Amino acid sequence: MNCGLEFHDSRVASVYSLGDVVTISFKAAYLHLSDGVPGSDRGTGWTQAGSLEFGSASLPGTPDIGDGWIVAGALRVDGGDELRLVPVPFNIVGSIQAT
């Protein structure tokens, strides 16, 4: 089975940094599970708590997001295409930009 995290319809609890680690903490991360391509092929979807951690990272300013739903979001790895559905588990080394 293949799993992916979709930012759209996920609920963020907080975004914070501790040292050089930036964490996006999800109150309800929207996940897709499929035998094929998550989010495209038939499968199941649900929400659960979780987080994304970025090492050697920094935040531009202090995000004041509060507790809220994401309506659009993506990751870009090494300047490539935007990932709107992130594979789970996600363990990538490179320059990652989250929007």
VMD Tcl script that builds the backbone (N, CA, C; Angstrom):
set m [mol new atoms 297]
animate dup $m
set s [atomselect $m all]
$s set {name element resname resid chain x y z} {
  {N N MET 1 A 0.840 -1.187 0.000}
  {CA C MET 1 A 0.000 0.000 0.000}
  {C C MET 1 A 0.879 1.243 0.000}
  {N N ASN 2 A 0.387 2.274 -0.649}
  {CA C ASN 2 A 1.088 3.547 -0.728}
  {C C ASN 2 A 0.279 4.602 0.011}
  {N N CYS 3 A 0.970 5.486 0.702}
  {CA C CYS 3 A 0.307 6.493 1.520}
  {C C CYS 3 A 0.853 7.874 1.175}
  {N N GLY 4 A -0.025 8.888 1.236}
  {CA C GLY 4 A 0.390 10.258 0.983}
  {C C GLY 4 A -0.363 11.235 1.869}
  {N N LEU 5 A 0.305 12.335 2.210}
  {CA C LEU 5 A -0.274 13.423 3.002}
  {C C LEU 5 A -0.693 14.529 2.049}
  {N N GLU 6 A -1.964 14.922 2.119}
  {CA C GLU 6 A -2.454 16.034 1.316}
  {C C GLU 6 A -2.608 17.248 2.227}
  {N N PHE 7 A -1.981 18.365 1.842}
  {CA C PHE 7 A -2.074 19.568 2.667}
  {C C PHE 7 A -3.495 20.105 2.692}
  {N N HIS 8 A -4.148 20.146 1.513}
  {CA C HIS 8 A -5.533 20.619 1.439}
  {C C HIS 8 A -6.396 19.729 2.331}
  {N N ASP 9 A -7.190 20.348 3.158}
  {CA C ASP 9 A -8.074 19.670 4.111}
  {C C ASP 9 A -7.347 19.119 5.338}
  {N N SER 10 A -6.076 19.475 5.526}
  {CA C SER 10 A -5.378 19.141 6.771}
  {C C SER 10 A -5.517 20.324 7.720}
  {N N ARG 11 A -5.470 20.041 9.013}
  {CA C ARG 11 A -5.612 21.095 10.021}
  {C C ARG 11 A -4.312 21.219 10.807}
  {N N VAL 12 A -3.728 22.409 10.775}
  {CA C VAL 12 A -2.468 22.682 11.459}
  {C C VAL 12 A -2.731 23.116 12.892}
  {N N ALA 13 A -1.969 22.546 13.812}
  {CA C ALA 13 A -2.044 22.955 15.213}
  {C C ALA 13 A -1.024 24.041 15.491}
  {N N SER 14 A 0.195 23.904 14.903}
  {CA C SER 14 A 1.246 24.895 15.139}
  {C C SER 14 A 2.375 24.735 14.137}
  {N N VAL 15 A 3.130 25.809 13.996}
  {CA C VAL 15 A 4.383 25.807 13.240}
  {C C VAL 15 A 5.404 26.466 14.157}
  {N N TYR 16 A 6.496 25.768 14.419}
  {CA C TYR 16 A 7.479 26.323 15.355}
  {C C TYR 16 A 8.878 25.839 15.011}
  {N N SER 17 A 9.851 26.543 15.553}
  {CA C SER 17 A 11.239 26.118 15.369}
  {C C SER 17 A 11.898 25.955 16.726}
  {N N LEU 18 A 12.786 24.980 16.796}
  {CA C LEU 18 A 13.582 24.717 17.985}
  {C C LEU 18 A 14.985 24.442 17.477}
  {N N GLY 19 A 15.889 25.369 17.738}
  {CA C GLY 19 A 17.227 25.254 17.156}
  {C C GLY 19 A 17.110 25.401 15.648}
  {N N ASP 20 A 17.653 24.436 14.908}
  {CA C ASP 20 A 17.571 24.509 13.449}
  {C C ASP 20 A 16.546 23.528 12.880}
  {N N VAL 21 A 15.586 23.092 13.720}
  {CA C VAL 21 A 14.517 22.193 13.268}
  {C C VAL 21 A 13.198 22.958 13.270}
  {N N VAL 22 A 12.527 22.969 12.115}
  {CA C VAL 22 A 11.208 23.579 11.990}
  {C C VAL 22 A 10.189 22.451 11.913}
  {N N THR 23 A 9.130 22.554 12.710}
  {CA C THR 23 A 8.105 21.520 12.765}
  {C C THR 23 A 6.744 22.097 12.424}
  {N N ILE 24 A 6.052 21.422 11.515}
  {CA C ILE 24 A 4.642 21.704 11.257}
  {C C ILE 24 A 3.874 20.585 11.961}
  {N N SER 25 A 3.114 20.949 12.962}
  {CA C SER 25 A 2.346 19.977 13.736}
  {C C SER 25 A 0.893 20.003 13.265}
  {N N PHE 26 A 0.386 18.834 12.898}
  {CA C PHE 26 A -0.980 18.724 12.385}
  {C C PHE 26 A -1.915 18.169 13.454}
  {N N LYS 27 A -3.017 18.853 13.648}
  {CA C LYS 27 A -4.085 18.332 14.501}
  {C C LYS 27 A -4.836 17.240 13.729}
  {N N ALA 28 A -4.957 17.456 12.405}
  {CA C ALA 28 A -5.654 16.498 11.538}
  {C C ALA 28 A -4.979 16.512 10.165}
  {N N ALA 29 A -3.998 15.635 9.969}
  {CA C ALA 29 A -3.339 15.505 8.663}
  {C C ALA 29 A -4.211 14.601 7.793}
  {N N TYR 30 A -4.534 15.077 6.567}
  {CA C TYR 30 A -5.383 14.284 5.674}
  {C C TYR 30 A -4.515 13.311 4.885}
  {N N LEU 31 A -4.744 12.018 5.087}
  {CA C LEU 31 A -3.931 10.976 4.464}
  {C C LEU 31 A -4.745 10.153 3.481}
  {N N HIS 32 A -4.073 9.746 2.400}
  {CA C HIS 32 A -4.665 8.860 1.394}
  {C C HIS 32 A -3.883 7.551 1.417}
  {N N LEU 33 A -4.569 6.419 1.322}
  {CA C LEU 33 A -3.948 5.099 1.247}
  {C C LEU 33 A -4.517 4.393 0.023}
  {N N SER 34 A -3.629 3.858 -0.832}
  {CA C SER 34 A -4.062 3.227 -2.072}
  {C C SER 34 A -3.066 2.158 -2.488}
  {N N ASP 35 A -3.549 1.154 -3.219}
  {CA C ASP 35 A -2.651 0.176 -3.844}
  {C C ASP 35 A -1.881 0.828 -4.984}
  {N N GLY 36 A -2.451 1.882 -5.569}
  {CA C GLY 36 A -1.830 2.585 -6.691}
  {C C GLY 36 A -1.217 3.895 -6.238}
  {N N VAL 37 A -1.659 4.975 -6.875}
  {CA C VAL 37 A -1.158 6.318 -6.572}
  {C C VAL 37 A -2.123 6.992 -5.601}
  {N N PRO 38 A -1.667 7.275 -4.369}
  {CA C PRO 38 A -2.543 7.926 -3.394}
  {C C PRO 38 A -3.064 9.257 -3.937}
  {N N GLY 39 A -4.347 9.503 -3.711}
  {CA C GLY 39 A -4.945 10.742 -4.172}
  {C C GLY 39 A -5.451 10.675 -5.597}
  {N N SER 40 A -5.022 9.683 -6.376}
  {CA C SER 40 A -5.466 9.521 -7.761}
  {C C SER 40 A -6.242 8.226 -7.946}
  {N N ASP 41 A -5.684 7.139 -7.432}
  {CA C ASP 41 A -6.312 5.837 -7.580}
  {C C ASP 41 A -7.228 5.548 -6.391}
  {N N ARG 42 A -8.146 4.634 -6.606}
  {CA C ARG 42 A -9.106 4.256 -5.558}
  {C C ARG 42 A -8.371 3.828 -4.285}
  {N N GLY 43 A -8.901 4.263 -3.166}
  {CA C GLY 43 A -8.310 3.922 -1.874}
  {C C GLY 43 A -9.147 4.507 -0.761}
  {N N THR 44 A -8.525 4.758 0.365}
  {CA C THR 44 A -9.223 5.319 1.516}
  {C C THR 44 A -8.550 6.611 1.954}
  {N N GLY 45 A -9.287 7.431 2.686}
  {CA C GLY 45 A -8.746 8.671 3.223}
  {C C GLY 45 A -9.233 8.880 4.639}
  {N N TRP 46 A -8.411 9.499 5.453}
  {CA C TRP 46 A -8.762 9.763 6.845}
  {C C TRP 46 A -7.846 10.853 7.379}
  {N N THR 47 A -8.121 11.336 8.576}
  {CA C THR 47 A -7.251 12.304 9.229}
  {C C THR 47 A -6.701 11.712 10.516}
  {N N GLN 48 A -5.505 12.172 10.860}
  {CA C GLN 48 A -4.900 11.804 12.133}
  {C C GLN 48 A -3.868 12.858 12.488}
  {N N ALA 49 A -3.488 12.906 13.741}
  {CA C ALA 49 A -2.450 13.827 14.187}
  {C C ALA 49 A -1.111 13.388 13.607}
  {N N GLY 50 A -0.218 14.343 13.386}
  {CA C GLY 50 A 1.108 14.016 12.867}
  {C C GLY 50 A 1.941 15.280 12.742}
  {N N SER 51 A 3.144 15.122 12.198}
  {CA C SER 51 A 4.005 16.294 12.026}
  {C C SER 51 A 4.997 16.078 10.893}
  {N N LEU 52 A 5.467 17.189 10.363}
  {CA C LEU 52 A 6.575 17.215 9.410}
  {C C LEU 52 A 7.701 17.985 10.072}
  {N N GLU 53 A 8.895 17.429 10.069}
  {CA C GLU 53 A 10.054 18.104 10.645}
  {C C GLU 53 A 11.070 18.362 9.550}
  {N N PHE 54 A 11.617 19.577 9.568}
  {CA C PHE 54 A 12.625 19.992 8.599}
  {C C PHE 54 A 13.901 20.341 9.363}
  {N N GLY 55 A 14.985 19.589 9.107}
  {CA C GLY 55 A 16.263 19.847 9.757}
  {C C GLY 55 A 17.060 20.889 8.996}
  {N N SER 56 A 17.996 21.534 9.674}
  {CA C SER 56 A 18.811 22.609 9.087}
  {C C SER 56 A 17.904 23.630 8.416}
  {N N ALA 57 A 16.852 24.031 9.123}
  {CA C ALA 57 A 15.822 24.891 8.541}
  {C C ALA 57 A 15.688 26.197 9.310}
  {N N SER 58 A 14.971 27.122 8.700}
  {CA C SER 58 A 14.670 28.381 9.364}
  {C C SER 58 A 13.311 28.873 8.906}
  {N N LEU 59 A 12.685 29.687 9.757}
  {CA C LEU 59 A 11.403 30.301 9.440}
  {C C LEU 59 A 11.637 31.770 9.124}
  {N N PRO 60 A 11.073 32.261 8.026}
  {CA C PRO 60 A 11.173 33.698 7.761}
  {C C PRO 60 A 10.161 34.443 8.623}
  {N N GLY 61 A 10.601 35.027 9.701}
  {CA C GLY 61 A 9.691 35.713 10.607}
  {C C GLY 61 A 9.057 34.738 11.575}
  {N N THR 62 A 8.014 35.190 12.249}
  {CA C THR 62 A 7.296 34.358 13.200}
  {C C THR 62 A 5.904 34.098 12.657}
  {N N PRO 63 A 5.613 32.857 12.255}
  {CA C PRO 63 A 4.275 32.599 11.714}
  {C C PRO 63 A 3.217 32.731 12.798}
  {N N ASP 64 A 2.139 33.399 12.468}
  {CA C ASP 64 A 1.026 33.561 13.391}
  {C C ASP 64 A -0.186 32.897 12.752}
  {N N ILE 65 A -0.160 31.566 12.702}
  {CA C ILE 65 A -1.217 30.853 11.997}
  {C C ILE 65 A -2.355 30.444 12.907}
  {N N GLY 66 A -2.076 30.360 14.190}
  {CA C GLY 66 A -3.105 29.866 15.089}
  {C C GLY 66 A -3.451 28.432 14.746}
  {N N ASP 67 A -4.669 28.060 14.981}
  {CA C ASP 67 A -5.170 26.715 14.716}
  {C C ASP 67 A -6.084 26.821 13.504}
  {N N GLY 68 A -5.715 26.185 12.388}
  {CA C GLY 68 A -6.562 26.357 11.223}
  {C C GLY 68 A -6.374 25.331 10.125}
  {N N TRP 69 A -7.348 25.325 9.207}
  {CA C TRP 69 A -7.350 24.407 8.076}
  {C C TRP 69 A -6.478 24.968 6.956}
  {N N ILE 70 A -5.806 24.087 6.245}
  {CA C ILE 70 A -5.015 24.481 5.075}
  {C C ILE 70 A -5.926 24.391 3.854}
  {N N VAL 71 A -5.980 25.459 3.072}
  {CA C VAL 71 A -6.764 25.426 1.838}
  {C C VAL 71 A -5.869 25.186 0.627}
  {N N ALA 72 A -4.584 25.467 0.748}
  {CA C ALA 72 A -3.624 25.197 -0.324}
  {C C ALA 72 A -2.237 25.122 0.295}
  {N N GLY 73 A -1.423 24.200 -0.180}
  {CA C GLY 73 A -0.066 24.070 0.325}
  {C C GLY 73 A 0.708 23.088 -0.513}
  {N N ALA 74 A 2.032 23.223 -0.474}
  {CA C ALA 74 A 2.882 22.334 -1.259}
  {C C ALA 74 A 4.304 22.379 -0.730}
  {N N LEU 75 A 5.071 21.380 -1.121}
  {CA C LEU 75 A 6.516 21.359 -0.891}
  {C C LEU 75 A 7.196 21.382 -2.244}
  {N N ARG 76 A 8.342 22.040 -2.304}
  {CA C ARG 76 A 9.170 22.043 -3.508}
  {C C ARG 76 A 10.550 21.555 -3.084}
  {N N VAL 77 A 11.038 20.507 -3.740}
  {CA C VAL 77 A 12.327 19.912 -3.400}
  {C C VAL 77 A 13.341 20.266 -4.479}
  {N N ASP 78 A 14.436 20.896 -4.058}
  {CA C ASP 78 A 15.522 21.296 -4.961}
  {C C ASP 78 A 15.025 22.066 -6.181}
  {N N GLY 79 A 14.030 22.942 -5.974}
  {CA C GLY 79 A 13.520 23.781 -7.049}
  {C C GLY 79 A 12.680 23.051 -8.078}
  {N N GLY 80 A 12.340 21.788 -7.826}
  {CA C GLY 80 A 11.546 20.996 -8.774}
  {C C GLY 80 A 10.069 21.316 -8.703}
  {N N ASP 81 A 9.266 20.396 -9.194}
  {CA C ASP 81 A 7.821 20.559 -9.199}
  {C C ASP 81 A 7.264 20.594 -7.782}
  {N N GLU 82 A 6.124 21.261 -7.627}
  {CA C GLU 82 A 5.455 21.298 -6.333}
  {C C GLU 82 A 4.833 19.949 -6.020}
  {N N LEU 83 A 4.984 19.522 -4.780}
  {CA C LEU 83 A 4.334 18.303 -4.292}
  {C C LEU 83 A 3.134 18.720 -3.461}
  {N N ARG 84 A 1.949 18.486 -3.960}
  {CA C ARG 84 A 0.740 18.787 -3.200}
  {C C ARG 84 A 0.294 17.574 -2.395}
  {N N LEU 85 A 0.795 16.402 -2.781}
  {CA C LEU 85 A 0.580 15.169 -2.042}
  {C C LEU 85 A 1.963 14.612 -1.720}
  {N N VAL 86 A 2.300 14.566 -0.440}
  {CA C VAL 86 A 3.642 14.187 0.006}
  {C C VAL 86 A 3.647 12.713 0.389}
  {N N PRO 87 A 4.594 11.932 -0.157}
  {CA C PRO 87 A 4.650 10.518 0.217}
  {C C PRO 87 A 4.912 10.340 1.714}
  {N N VAL 88 A 4.275 9.315 2.283}
  {CA C VAL 88 A 4.465 8.977 3.694}
  {C C VAL 88 A 4.968 7.544 3.757}
  {N N PRO 89 A 6.125 7.290 4.341}
  {CA C PRO 89 A 6.977 8.253 5.031}
  {C C PRO 89 A 7.693 9.169 4.040}
  {N N PHE 90 A 8.085 10.339 4.511}
  {CA C PHE 90 A 8.772 11.353 3.705}
  {C C PHE 90 A 10.129 11.595 4.336}
  {N N ASN 91 A 11.185 11.171 3.672}
  {CA C ASN 91 A 12.539 11.340 4.180}
  {C C ASN 91 A 13.422 11.733 3.008}
  {N N ILE 92 A 13.476 13.033 2.728}
  {CA C ILE 92 A 14.184 13.557 1.573}
  {C C ILE 92 A 15.307 14.473 2.051}
  {N N VAL 93 A 16.467 14.349 1.425}
  {CA C VAL 93 A 17.574 15.251 1.688}
  {C C VAL 93 A 17.661 16.208 0.503}
  {N N GLY 94 A 17.697 17.476 0.766}
  {CA C GLY 94 A 17.786 18.476 -0.282}
  {C C GLY 94 A 17.254 19.796 0.236}
  {N N SER 95 A 17.150 20.739 -0.669}
  {CA C SER 95 A 16.596 22.050 -0.339}
  {C C SER 95 A 15.078 21.969 -0.489}
  {N N ILE 96 A 14.376 22.131 0.625}
  {CA C ILE 96 A 12.919 21.984 0.628}
  {C C ILE 96 A 12.292 23.313 1.019}
  {N N GLN 97 A 11.322 23.731 0.207}
  {CA C GLN 97 A 10.578 24.943 0.503}
  {C C GLN 97 A 9.120 24.560 0.713}
  {N N ALA 98 A 8.560 24.969 1.829}
  {CA C ALA 98 A 7.154 24.701 2.138}
  {C C ALA 98 A 6.365 25.987 1.984}
  {N N THR 99 A 5.233 25.904 1.284}
  {CA C THR 99 A 4.358 27.071 1.135}
  {C C THR 99 A 2.952 26.687 1.529}
}
mol reanalyze $m
mol bondsrecalc $m
mol representation Tube
mol addrep $m
